[in-house]
Amino acid sequence: MAHSDTIDQITERVDHLLLRHEELQRTNALLAQQVQVLTLERDQLKSRLAAARARVDALIERLPVPNAPASPEASA
């Protein structure tokens, strides 16, 4: 009887571990999918940021240069 109880306990434990393993695999797959989505979103945001910086730089270049006081080197 004790031998049968031990086998039943081991079987129950193995079944529980298998279920937990499946849960962890599903969770891992979901997390991997989230990482992929967030990586794509990050890359898109970096691209938009680079484009915005380029537009700002182009606008800055179009600004008129203020009249700067003449430097001593320029008057010499």
N, C-alpha and C positions, 0 to 999 in steps of 0.2 A: 504494500500500500504506500509506504513512504517513498518508494522508488517512483511510483506512478504520480504521486503528488509533486515530486521534484521535476519530473518531465513536464507535467502540466504547467508548473510555474515557469519553467524555462520557455515552453512554447508560448505562453501568454506574454512573457517578456520580449521574446523575439518578435511576436506579432506587433506589440506596442512599438518596438524599435523600428520595424519596417514602416509602420504608419507615420511615425515621426520623421523618418528619412524621406518619405514621399512628400510630407508637408514642407520639409526644408528644401527639397528640390523645387517645388512649386514657388515657394517664397523666393528662392534664389533666381528663378527664371523671371519672376515679376520685377525683382530688383535690377536684374541685368537689363530688362526692357526699359525701366525707368532711367537707368544710367545712359542708355542709348538715346532716349528722347531728350534728356537734359543736355547731353553732349551736343546733339544737333541744335538745340535751342541756344546753347552757349556759342557755338560756332556762328550761327546766324546773327546773334547779337554782336559778336566781335566784328563781323563783316559790316553790319550797319554802323557800328561805332567808327570803323575805319573810313567808311564813306562819309559820315558826318564830319569827321576830322578833316577830310580832304576838302569838303565844301567850306568849312570854316577857314581853313588855310587859304583857299582861293579867294574868299571874301576879304580876308585880312590883306592879301596882296593887292587887292583893288582899292583899299583905303588910301586916301591921299597922305603923303608924308608931311607931317607938320613942319612948319618953318623952324628949323633948329638954329640956335645961335651959332654964328660962325666960330669954328675952332681956331685957336691961335695958329695952327699949322696951315689952315686954309688961307689965312690972310698974309702969310709970309711969302 
